[in-house]
Amino acid sequence: LKHIKVGDLVDINPDGSTKQKYNGWMNGKIKEMDDKSGQVKVEYKSCYGISTTFWMHLDNEEVIAEFGTMTGKIKKTLTDLLMEEDLEIQQRIKMDLGNQW
């Protein structure tokens, strides 16, 4: 996940790093990065719809993964979708992503 930057979407599993009950893997959005520690602050909506932030380490594969790879929401990477040649599809994807946040 070295290509990740602030504003990118990722799959996260908060249950992998806490004792609280969550619904497993879900989508989150990178809000901050600490270049020295390799940690990122991710915002996500809990299973109760509450917006929450959590710091996690990019190397911890039990709690963070590339967008769509663990949630199964997309078969292609986000970059693949945004590179779509059909401008109408590309615009729809951008609008859908914007509506999530």
C-alpha positions as CSV (number, residue, x, y, z in Angstrom):
1,L,0.0,0.0,0.0
2,K,2.9,2.3,-0.6
3,H,1.0,4.3,-3.3
4,I,-1.8,5.3,-0.8
5,K,-2.3,9.0,-0.2
6,V,-4.7,11.2,1.7
7,G,-8.2,11.0,0.3
8,D,-7.8,7.5,-1.1
9,L,-10.4,4.8,-0.3
10,V,-9.2,1.5,1.4
11,D,-10.7,-1.6,2.8
12,I,-10.4,-1.8,6.6
13,N,-11.1,-4.4,9.3
14,P,-11.3,-2.5,12.6
15,D,-12.2,-5.7,14.4
16,G,-8.7,-7.0,13.6
17,S,-7.1,-4.4,15.8
18,T,-9.8,-3.8,18.6
19,K,-12.0,-5.9,20.9
20,Q,-15.1,-4.0,19.7
21,K,-17.7,-5.7,17.5
22,Y,-17.8,-4.6,13.9
23,N,-19.1,-6.2,10.7
24,G,-15.6,-7.2,9.5
25,W,-14.2,-5.6,6.4
26,M,-15.6,-2.2,5.3
27,N,-14.6,0.8,3.3
28,G,-12.6,3.7,4.8
29,K,-11.0,6.9,3.6
30,I,-7.5,8.0,4.4
31,K,-7.7,11.3,6.3
32,E,-4.1,11.7,7.5
33,M,-0.7,10.0,7.1
34,D,2.4,9.8,9.3
35,D,5.3,9.3,6.9
36,K,7.7,8.5,9.8
37,S,5.7,5.6,11.3
38,G,3.9,4.3,8.3
39,Q,0.5,4.8,10.0
40,V,-2.6,6.3,8.4
41,K,-5.7,7.8,10.0
42,V,-8.8,6.3,8.4
43,E,-12.3,7.5,8.6
44,Y,-15.1,5.0,8.3
45,K,-18.7,4.5,9.2
46,S,-19.4,1.9,11.9
47,C,-22.1,-0.7,11.5
48,Y,-24.3,1.8,13.4
49,G,-23.7,4.6,10.8
50,I,-21.4,6.6,13.1
51,S,-18.4,8.3,11.4
52,T,-15.2,7.2,13.3
53,T,-11.5,7.6,12.8
54,F,-8.8,5.1,13.6
55,W,-5.0,5.0,13.2
56,M,-3.6,1.9,11.6
57,H,-0.3,0.7,10.2
58,L,-0.1,0.2,6.4
59,D,1.9,-3.0,6.9
60,N,-0.8,-4.7,9.0
61,E,-2.7,-6.8,6.4
62,E,-5.2,-7.9,9.0
63,V,-6.7,-4.4,9.3
64,I,-6.0,-2.6,5.9
65,A,-6.1,-3.6,2.3
66,E,-6.4,-2.0,-1.2
67,F,-9.9,-0.7,-1.9
68,G,-12.4,-3.4,-3.0
69,T,-10.1,-6.3,-2.5
70,M,-11.6,-7.5,0.8
71,T,-15.1,-6.0,0.6
72,G,-15.7,-7.3,-2.9
73,K,-17.4,-4.1,-3.9
74,I,-15.4,-3.9,-7.1
75,K,-13.5,-6.3,-9.2
76,K,-11.1,-3.7,-10.6
77,T,-8.8,-1.5,-8.7
78,L,-9.9,2.1,-8.2
79,T,-7.2,3.3,-10.6
80,D,-8.5,0.9,-13.3
81,L,-12.0,2.3,-12.8
82,L,-10.9,5.9,-13.0
83,M,-8.9,5.1,-16.2
84,E,-12.0,3.8,-17.9
85,E,-12.1,5.1,-21.4
86,D,-15.9,5.7,-21.5
87,L,-16.2,9.2,-20.0
88,E,-19.8,8.6,-18.9
89,I,-18.8,5.5,-16.9
90,Q,-15.8,7.4,-15.5
91,Q,-18.1,10.3,-14.4
92,R,-20.6,7.9,-12.8
93,I,-17.8,6.2,-10.8
94,K,-16.5,9.5,-9.5
95,M,-20.0,10.6,-8.5
96,D,-20.6,7.3,-6.7
97,L,-17.4,7.6,-4.8
98,G,-18.1,11.2,-3.9
99,N,-21.6,10.2,-2.6
100,Q,-20.0,7.7,-0.2
101,W,-18.2,10.5,1.7
